[in-house]
Amino acid sequence: MSASVAAPVPDAPAERYGFEYAPLHAVPRVDRGDAVNVGVIVYCQKLDFLAASTRVDPDRLLALDPEADVAGIEAAVAAYACVCRGGSGAGAAGAGSAGQRFRWLTAPRSTVVQPGPVHLGLTADPAAELARLVGALIP
């Protein structure tokens, strides 16, 4: 008897993993609530992936509030990316696991930089998904 061996399936779809993401909003005047997207955070537990991509447009901030503290907003946005990377440079928040850091970063805040709602999806490549989301959400 001969055993048949199944041939590999060409162009089989890549395995996809659940991921979560949240946009980051800059709210120059919290009392008014006007916001502009300044970043995206992506977390994939299965791949232990946590990263942020940010882009602050000073002109858009100043259109919302001519007195906006652009340098302060840029520093706050950079702090989100620092916590995503983790490590001692991120202070106490940087010491947790990727999942703990994501939950800390996406906890509701009423500050000048605020996380938006967390959304879910499936992806084979969280880094590529982050790039796609930045292109779609940040002008």
N, C-alpha and C positions, 0 to 999 in steps of 0.2 A: 504494500500500500504506500502510496505517496501522499505526503501531507501538503496541503496547499498553504501558501504563505500569502497573506493579504499585502498587496502593494501599498506603499504609502499614498495617502490621498494628496494629490497636488493642490496647491492653493488652499489648503485647509485654513480656516480662520484662526488667528492667534487666540490664545486663551485670554479671556477678559476678566478683569478684577473689579470688584466694587470700589468706588472711590467717593470722596466727599469734597466739596469745594465751597468756598465762601468768597464773595467779593469784598473788597475793602473800600469804604466810602470816606471821603474827606468832607466834613461838615463845618465849613469855616465859621458859620454862625449857628450854634446849636439851638438857639432860641427860635430860629426860622426853619431849621430842618432841611434847607437846600443842600444837596449833596452832589458830588462828582466821584465816579469810580477812579480809584488810584492803585488798585492792586487786586490780585487773586491769590488765595491760598488753596493748595490741593493736598489732600491726605489720602493715601492708600494703605490701609492697615496690612493687607496681605503682603505687600512689597516693602513695608516699613519705609514708605516714601512720604516726606513732608517737605514742601517747598512753597515759596511765594515768589511772585514776579510783580514788580511794582513800576509804576510810571506816573509821576506827578507833573501835571501841566499847570504851571503857574498862571498862565493867562486865563484858564477856566476857573481856577480858584479866585482870582481877582475879579472875574466877572460876577461871581456870587457875592463877594465881599471885597471891596477895594482896599480894605484894611487887613485882609487876611495875613496871618503870620506864615508866609510860605516856607521859610526856613524851619520853623517849628513843626509844620505839617510834614515836611520832607524828613525831618528827624524822627518823628513818630512813625511814619510809614517804614523807614529804614529799621526801626526797632522791631516791627512785626517780622521782617525778613530775617533779622538776627535771631529772634526766638525760634523761627522755623529751623534755622541751621543748628540751634542748640549749642551746648558747651558753656564753658565758664564766662565767655564774653556776653552771654545773654542773661546773666544774673541767675537768680533762683528759678525763674521760669524756664531757663535753658537746661535745667538739670533733669527734667522729666522725660518720659518716653515720648516718641513722636505723637502718639495718640493723646497723651496728657497735654502736650504743648498745643496741639490742634484745638482741643476743648478749651484750653485757657485763652487762646487767641480768638476763638469764635464766641466767647461769652459776651452777652449784650453789654454795651457800654454807652454812656451818654457823654462822650468826649469828642474832640475835634476829628479823630480818626476812629471809625466804627466798623465792625464787621457786619456784613449783611447776613441774610439767612443762609443756612447751610443747605446745599442741594446735593443730590445723589446721582451717580451715574455708573457706567461700566466702561472700562478702557483696557487696552492691551499695553498702553504706554503712558503712565501718568505725567511724565515730563512733556511729552507731545501734547497731551490733553491740557496741561497748564498753558503752553504756548497758544493753543487754539482758543482757550477761554480768554486769555489776555487780548488776543486779536478781536474777539467778539464783544468783549465787555468794556475795554478801555479805549476811548477814542484817541 
